[in-house]
Amino acid sequence: MKIRKVLTHILRHNLEHPFQSAFSTFHDRSACLVEIVCDNGLIGWGECLGPTLPNAATVQTMSGLLVGRNPLDIEPIWLNLYDQFRDQGQRGVSMTALSGIDIALWDIAGKYFDVPIHVLLGGAHRTDVPAYATGGFRPIGKDRKNAVIDEVAGYISSGFSAAKIKIGFGVAEDCEVIFGVREAIGPDVALMIDANHGFDIIEAIDLAKRVEPYGISWFEEPIVPENLEAYRDLRMRQPLPVAAGETWHGRHAFDQAIKARAVDILQPDVCGCGGITEMRKIVSMSETAGIRVIPHVWGTGVAIAASLQMLATLPPQPPRHGPRDPMLEFDQTFNPFRQAILEVPIPHDNGIVKIPDGPGLGIRIHRPALDQYSIDL
């Protein structure tokens, strides 16, 4: 079995109602999928976190090192690609592109051996996981507080018992939204806040102290991800658990964060941190250090399926009667192609999501929807 070709698919849908995180405005939803085709007909799918056009260009640049190789040589391929781009690509787009390729290779391996990826990784600790709803961005042209309250209340009504909202627009304004959401959903629903590194350390400490009485499960990316010393300082000077990791790429970046004791919760994204090959190493490092892992997830059904395969294998930490399960981040903001590209969507049932148990990622791509949302480069 040899790799015959590597394809990329750029998906895009322009939003009628744009929304904002702390530093960016979403005028569209987009994704970069990787399709690897083998000479025996097997096809693997992956997804790259981040900017679609640079990811697609980097995947195509890497493809020359893939065609003709055995797709089951996942570790040698990973190291070869990383090494060839190491001098300019220890983090960033080269790693997100490599992530999409790596996920597709694992999908092929699972299909070749007719088992889900989590079996190849050593087996599943669980068959389903609790999910939390991600949303609560700042809508353009609407009253932010009332819009976010209504949105999160809808998630809870649909069965979720946990939700995450976006902050980073100013301490006073953010506190008002957080207080309003907590009042609307009650004290028993888990509530997380994500600043998308929109604060400096003074603002982050101020906000954390103000919102502590409102039962915040974690404070995500409060400050810029490069400054690990500031993260460690922040952990010591405010009361909330600190989470980060979606923008740390590769085990070396996570090793630095772990050694600095920068966060309470690590959030590697399998579509950005280096794929399944690298993420399982990051998980082992985190387990050794005793740091909780709750993966970041942002993308299509391919990203969701790959994340679920990893979530199945996360060890209980610590092992005990009634272990604490990791959680799936389940984006609920408007994205018409997120699940449409799957022949069978991945649903939640009262906030619980089953681990796909079919071969590879456990999904099948719905080609008509893929073609509908793909754009020409």
Backbone torsions as a table, in degrees:
resi	resn	phi	psi	omega
1	MET	NA	128.7	-179.5
2	LYS	-130.9	153.2	174.0
3	ILE	-75.2	125.9	-178.7
4	ARG	-95.7	-41.3	178.8
5	LYS	-158.5	158.8	178.7
6	VAL	-124.5	123.1	-178.1
7	LEU	-117.4	152.3	171.6
8	THR	-121.7	147.8	177.9
9	HIS	-127.9	117.8	175.8
10	ILE	-94.9	119.3	178.4
11	LEU	-104.6	141.1	179.5
12	ARG	-154.0	141.6	173.2
13	HIS	-141.2	122.8	178.7
14	ASN	-73.4	133.2	-176.2
15	LEU	-86.9	133.8	173.5
16	GLU	-72.5	-31.5	-179.3
17	HIS	-122.9	91.2	-179.8
18	PRO	-64.9	159.4	177.9
19	PHE	-143.8	168.6	-172.6
20	GLN	-129.7	143.1	160.5
21	SER	-98.3	-173.0	-174.1
22	ALA	-60.0	-32.8	-173.7
23	PHE	-124.0	-2.5	-176.2
24	SER	-139.5	158.7	176.5
25	THR	-118.0	128.2	-178.9
26	PHE	-95.3	104.6	174.6
27	HIS	-93.8	-12.5	178.2
28	ASP	-150.7	168.3	168.5
29	ARG	-109.9	133.6	-176.6
30	SER	-142.6	162.1	179.4
31	ALA	-159.0	153.3	173.5
32	CYS	-118.8	113.8	176.6
33	LEU	-101.5	147.9	177.3
34	VAL	-113.3	131.7	176.3
35	GLU	-121.2	120.4	177.4
36	ILE	-111.4	123.8	-175.5
37	VAL	-110.0	131.0	180.0
38	CYS	-102.2	162.4	-177.0
39	ASP	-71.4	-13.2	176.1
40	ASN	-97.2	7.0	177.0
41	GLY	97.0	-12.8	177.6
42	LEU	-67.1	141.4	-179.4
43	ILE	-129.1	134.8	175.8
44	GLY	-116.9	147.8	-178.0
45	TRP	-121.3	140.2	174.1
46	GLY	-140.6	175.0	179.9
47	GLU	-143.5	145.1	-179.4
48	CYS	-110.6	128.9	175.6
49	LEU	-75.6	138.0	171.6
50	GLY	107.0	-160.0	-172.0
51	PRO	-62.5	128.5	-168.6
52	THR	-71.9	-46.3	-175.9
53	LEU	-66.7	-46.7	174.7
54	PRO	-60.8	-38.6	177.0
55	ASN	-61.0	-47.3	-178.6
56	ALA	-62.6	-42.0	179.7
57	ALA	-63.9	-39.0	-179.4
58	THR	-70.5	-39.9	176.5
59	VAL	-59.5	-44.5	-179.7
60	GLN	-65.8	-34.5	175.3
61	THR	-64.2	-40.9	179.3
62	MET	-72.0	-21.7	-171.8
63	SER	-61.8	-27.5	178.3
64	GLY	-63.4	-22.8	177.3
65	LEU	-89.8	-1.1	-176.1
66	LEU	-106.9	-40.9	-174.1
67	VAL	-60.5	130.0	-179.6
68	GLY	94.2	-7.7	-179.0
69	ARG	-91.5	159.7	175.1
70	ASN	-76.0	118.8	-176.6
71	PRO	-66.1	-14.3	178.2
72	LEU	-79.4	-9.8	176.9
73	ASP	-82.8	59.6	-169.5
74	ILE	-66.1	-48.4	-179.3
75	GLU	-64.5	-47.8	176.9
76	PRO	-60.4	-39.0	178.7
77	ILE	-64.6	-44.8	-179.4
78	TRP	-57.5	-49.2	-176.7
79	LEU	-65.5	-38.4	179.7
80	ASN	-63.4	-45.7	179.3
81	LEU	-65.6	-43.6	179.7
82	TYR	-62.1	-43.4	-176.2
83	ASP	-66.0	-38.1	-178.8
84	GLN	-68.9	-23.0	-178.8
85	PHE	-113.7	8.6	-174.1
86	ARG	-58.6	-42.0	-171.8
87	ASP	-63.7	-31.6	178.4
88	GLN	-117.9	2.1	-169.0
89	GLY	-139.1	39.0	178.4
90	GLN	-68.2	-21.8	175.5
91	ARG	-141.7	175.6	174.7
92	GLY	86.3	-151.4	-168.9
93	VAL	-62.3	-34.8	178.9
94	SER	-61.8	-34.0	179.9
95	MET	-77.6	-36.4	178.3
96	THR	-70.0	-36.7	175.4
97	ALA	-65.2	-44.8	177.4
98	LEU	-60.2	-34.7	178.6
99	SER	-60.4	-46.8	-179.7
100	GLY	-62.7	-40.9	177.4
101	ILE	-63.1	-46.3	-176.4
102	ASP	-62.7	-43.3	178.6
103	ILE	-60.2	-41.9	179.4
104	ALA	-63.0	-37.1	178.0
105	LEU	-66.4	-40.7	176.7
106	TRP	-65.3	-35.1	176.7
107	ASP	-62.6	-42.6	176.8
108	ILE	-62.5	-44.4	-179.0
109	ALA	-60.4	-43.5	178.6
110	GLY	-62.6	-40.8	179.0
111	LYS	-68.4	-37.0	179.8
112	TYR	-62.9	-42.7	-179.0
113	PHE	-93.2	0.2	177.0
114	ASP	59.8	43.0	176.5
115	VAL	-140.3	154.7	173.5
116	PRO	-66.5	158.3	-177.4
117	ILE	-58.7	-36.3	-176.8
118	HIS	-63.7	-23.6	174.9
119	VAL	-71.3	-42.0	177.7
120	LEU	-62.9	-27.5	-179.0
121	LEU	-84.8	-0.8	176.0
122	GLY	116.9	-1.2	176.4
123	GLY	111.4	161.8	-175.4
124	ALA	-99.8	138.0	172.6
125	HIS	-85.4	-11.6	-175.7
126	ARG	-157.7	158.1	178.0
127	THR	-105.7	-9.5	174.8
128	ASP	-152.1	166.3	-179.1
129	VAL	-139.7	147.8	170.0
130	PRO	-69.7	147.9	-179.7
131	ALA	-121.9	150.2	171.2
132	TYR	-117.3	146.8	-178.1
133	ALA	-83.9	126.6	173.3
134	THR	-100.5	131.8	178.2
135	GLY	-175.3	-142.4	174.7
136	GLY	68.4	28.3	173.2
137	PHE	-70.2	168.6	177.0
138	ARG	-85.4	113.2	-179.1
139	PRO	-76.7	141.1	177.7
140	ILE	-82.5	129.4	176.6
141	GLY	87.3	8.1	178.5
142	LYS	-130.3	159.6	172.8
143	ASP	-67.9	117.5	-171.7
144	ARG	-62.1	-49.9	-173.8
145	LYS	-59.1	-51.8	-176.8
146	ASN	-67.4	-36.8	-179.9
147	ALA	-65.6	-43.3	-179.4
148	VAL	-69.0	-39.8	177.5
149	ILE	-59.1	-48.5	-179.5
150	ASP	-62.8	-40.9	-179.0
151	GLU	-62.7	-50.3	-177.4
152	VAL	-66.8	-38.7	176.8
153	ALA	-59.5	-34.8	176.9
154	GLY	-66.8	-37.6	177.4
155	TYR	-62.9	-42.8	-178.9
156	ILE	-67.3	-38.1	177.7
157	SER	-63.7	-28.7	-179.1
158	SER	-82.7	-1.8	173.9
159	GLY	119.2	-10.8	178.3
160	PHE	-69.3	143.9	176.0
161	SER	-112.0	10.8	178.8
162	ALA	-154.3	146.9	-178.9
163	ALA	-150.8	154.9	177.9
164	LYS	-126.6	134.9	179.2
165	ILE	-119.0	160.8	-177.8
166	LYS	-95.3	136.7	175.8
167	ILE	-132.2	-169.0	-179.3
168	GLY	107.8	18.3	-177.9
169	PHE	-106.7	6.0	-176.7
170	GLY	129.7	135.5	-171.7
171	VAL	-59.7	-48.8	-176.3
172	ALA	-63.6	-46.9	-179.5
173	GLU	-63.8	-44.1	-179.8
174	ASP	-62.8	-42.3	179.8
175	CYS	-61.4	-40.6	178.9
176	GLU	-60.7	-41.2	179.0
177	VAL	-68.2	-44.3	179.9
178	ILE	-60.7	-45.6	-180.0
179	PHE	-61.7	-41.2	-179.2
180	GLY	-66.4	-41.2	179.2
181	VAL	-65.5	-45.3	-179.7
182	ARG	-60.6	-42.3	179.3
183	GLU	-63.0	-36.8	-176.6
184	ALA	-73.9	-35.5	-173.7
185	ILE	-98.0	-10.6	177.8
186	GLY	85.8	173.6	-171.8
187	PRO	-80.9	-14.1	-171.9
188	ASP	-92.4	-9.4	178.8
189	VAL	-88.6	130.4	177.6
190	ALA	-68.8	133.6	-178.3
191	LEU	-128.2	125.7	178.5
192	MET	-117.8	154.0	179.3
193	ILE	-126.2	141.2	-175.1
194	ASP	-131.2	113.7	-177.0
195	ALA	-89.7	-6.0	-177.5
196	ASN	45.9	47.9	-178.2
197	HIS	45.5	46.8	-178.9
198	GLY	-94.9	0.4	-178.7
199	PHE	-116.9	159.9	160.5
200	ASP	-92.5	176.3	-171.6
201	ILE	-66.1	-33.7	179.7
202	ILE	-64.7	-46.2	178.8
203	GLU	-64.3	-41.7	-178.5
204	ALA	-62.2	-42.7	178.7
205	ILE	-64.8	-42.7	179.3
206	ASP	-59.6	-49.8	-178.5
207	LEU	-63.4	-44.5	-177.4
208	ALA	-59.5	-41.6	179.6
209	LYS	-67.1	-36.1	179.7
210	ARG	-67.9	-37.7	-172.1
211	VAL	-95.6	-5.1	-178.1
212	GLU	-52.1	-42.3	-178.9
213	PRO	-63.7	-9.8	-174.7
214	TYR	-97.7	14.1	170.6
215	GLY	65.3	58.8	179.5
216	ILE	-89.5	125.1	-175.1
217	SER	-72.2	-38.1	172.5
218	TRP	-160.1	158.7	179.9
219	PHE	-113.6	107.4	-171.2
220	GLU	-95.1	136.9	177.6
221	GLU	38.3	59.4	-178.7
222	PRO	-66.5	-32.9	-176.9
223	ILE	-133.9	174.8	-174.3
224	VAL	-59.7	140.3	-170.3
225	PRO	-71.7	-16.8	-178.0
226	GLU	-71.0	-25.6	-168.5
227	ASN	-94.9	81.7	-176.5
228	LEU	-68.4	-33.5	177.8
229	GLU	-63.1	-39.1	178.3
230	ALA	-68.2	-35.6	175.6
231	TYR	-61.3	-45.3	179.2
232	ARG	-63.4	-40.6	177.1
233	ASP	-62.0	-42.9	-179.6
234	LEU	-62.7	-41.8	178.9
235	ARG	-57.3	-37.6	-175.6
236	MET	-80.7	-18.2	-170.8
237	ARG	-110.0	5.7	177.9
238	GLN	-147.4	163.0	-166.9
239	PRO	-91.6	-8.4	-172.5
240	LEU	-90.2	147.0	170.1
241	PRO	-61.3	135.3	-177.9
242	VAL	-102.5	134.3	-179.0
243	ALA	-126.3	145.9	175.8
244	ALA	-171.1	168.1	174.6
245	GLY	144.2	-13.3	-176.5
246	GLU	-64.3	-24.8	-179.2
247	THR	-106.8	12.2	172.0
248	TRP	-98.3	121.3	-173.3
249	HIS	-110.5	128.2	174.9
250	GLY	85.2	157.7	-175.0
251	ARG	-65.9	-27.1	-178.4
252	HIS	-68.7	-39.2	176.2
253	ALA	-65.3	-42.0	179.7
254	PHE	-69.6	-33.3	176.5
255	ASP	-60.8	-41.5	178.0
256	GLN	-63.3	-42.9	179.8
257	ALA	-66.9	-38.9	179.5
258	ILE	-66.5	-45.8	-179.3
259	LYS	-64.1	-32.5	178.7
260	ALA	-79.1	-6.7	-173.8
261	ARG	50.0	48.0	-172.3
262	ALA	-75.5	-28.2	-174.7
263	VAL	-138.9	163.3	172.4
264	ASP	-90.3	-28.2	-176.5
265	ILE	-132.3	125.9	176.3
266	LEU	-94.7	140.1	-174.9
267	GLN	-128.9	63.6	175.3
268	PRO	-66.1	143.5	174.6
269	ASP	-107.7	121.8	-174.5
270	VAL	-61.6	-24.8	179.5
271	CYS	-86.4	-0.2	-178.9
272	GLY	-131.6	-26.6	-171.7
273	CYS	-83.5	-5.5	-177.3
274	GLY	128.1	8.2	178.4
275	GLY	85.5	-171.1	-177.9
276	ILE	-64.6	-39.9	-179.3
277	THR	-57.0	-45.9	-177.7
278	GLU	-80.7	-35.2	-176.5
279	MET	-65.8	-35.4	-179.8
280	ARG	-66.7	-28.7	176.0
281	LYS	-73.4	-38.7	176.3
282	ILE	-62.7	-40.8	178.0
283	VAL	-61.7	-43.4	178.8
284	SER	-62.6	-40.8	177.3
285	MET	-62.4	-42.2	-179.3
286	SER	-66.5	-39.9	177.9
287	GLU	-62.5	-43.5	179.2
288	THR	-61.3	-38.0	-178.5
289	ALA	-83.3	-7.7	-179.3
290	GLY	71.0	33.8	179.5
291	ILE	-109.0	131.8	-177.5
292	ARG	-65.6	142.8	177.0
293	VAL	-117.8	123.2	172.1
294	ILE	-132.8	100.8	-170.6
295	PRO	-60.0	147.5	169.6
296	HIS	-83.1	140.0	179.1
297	VAL	-138.6	126.1	177.8
298	TRP	-153.9	103.2	-179.6
299	GLY	167.9	-155.6	-177.0
300	THR	-86.7	-172.7	176.3
301	GLY	-61.2	-23.3	176.0
302	VAL	-66.7	-46.8	178.0
303	ALA	-63.2	-40.2	179.2
304	ILE	-62.9	-46.1	-179.0
305	ALA	-63.7	-42.9	179.2
306	ALA	-63.5	-39.7	178.7
307	SER	-66.1	-38.6	178.9
308	LEU	-66.2	-36.8	176.2
309	GLN	-61.7	-39.9	177.6
310	MET	-70.4	-41.7	179.8
311	LEU	-60.2	-34.4	178.6
312	ALA	-60.1	-31.5	-172.3
313	THR	-97.2	-7.5	-178.7
314	LEU	-63.4	125.3	-177.3
315	PRO	-71.3	146.0	172.7
316	PRO	-61.4	133.2	-173.6
317	GLN	-136.3	102.1	-0.4
318	PRO	-86.5	161.8	172.5
319	PRO	-63.0	136.6	-179.0
320	ARG	-169.7	168.5	171.1
321	HIS	-65.7	132.5	-177.6
322	GLY	63.4	58.7	-176.4
323	PRO	-66.1	154.6	176.3
324	ARG	-80.6	122.0	179.6
325	ASP	-80.7	147.8	168.3
326	PRO	-68.6	172.7	-176.8
327	MET	-124.5	147.9	172.8
328	LEU	-91.2	126.9	169.2
329	GLU	-78.7	119.6	-173.5
330	PHE	-119.5	94.2	179.8
331	ASP	-57.7	128.7	-179.9
332	GLN	-116.8	3.9	177.2
333	THR	-70.6	161.9	-171.8
334	PHE	-64.0	124.4	175.7
335	ASN	-155.8	100.2	-172.0
336	PRO	-67.7	-21.3	-177.6
337	PHE	-101.2	-3.1	-176.2
338	ARG	-51.2	-53.8	-179.3
339	GLN	-102.1	-17.1	-177.8
340	ALA	-63.6	-26.9	-178.7
341	ILE	-77.6	-4.5	176.7
342	LEU	-99.5	138.8	174.4
343	GLU	-63.7	-37.3	176.4
344	VAL	-124.5	109.4	-178.6
345	PRO	-61.8	159.6	176.5
346	ILE	-99.4	105.3	-175.4
347	PRO	-94.7	172.0	166.2
348	HIS	-115.4	149.1	177.3
349	ASP	-121.0	100.4	-174.9
350	ASN	53.3	43.8	176.0
351	GLY	80.6	9.8	178.0
352	ILE	-114.2	133.3	-178.3
353	VAL	-120.8	129.4	178.7
354	LYS	-77.2	144.5	174.4
355	ILE	-75.2	124.7	177.3
356	PRO	-58.7	134.1	-176.5
357	ASP	-114.9	12.4	173.7
358	GLY	-79.7	174.3	-178.1
359	PRO	-60.6	145.1	178.1
360	GLY	66.2	-130.3	176.7
361	LEU	-67.8	-18.4	-179.9
362	GLY	83.0	19.0	180.0
363	ILE	-129.0	163.4	172.3
364	ARG	-127.8	135.4	-177.5
365	ILE	-81.8	134.5	178.1
366	HIS	-91.1	99.8	-172.1
367	ARG	-58.9	-41.3	180.0
368	PRO	-58.2	-41.0	178.5
369	ALA	-70.1	-37.9	176.7
370	LEU	-57.8	-45.6	179.6
371	ASP	-67.2	-37.1	-177.7
372	GLN	-61.1	-40.4	-173.6
373	TYR	-100.4	-2.5	178.7
374	SER	-76.5	146.1	177.0
375	ILE	-114.3	154.6	178.0
376	ASP	-84.6	135.9	179.7
377	LEU	-91.4	NA	NA
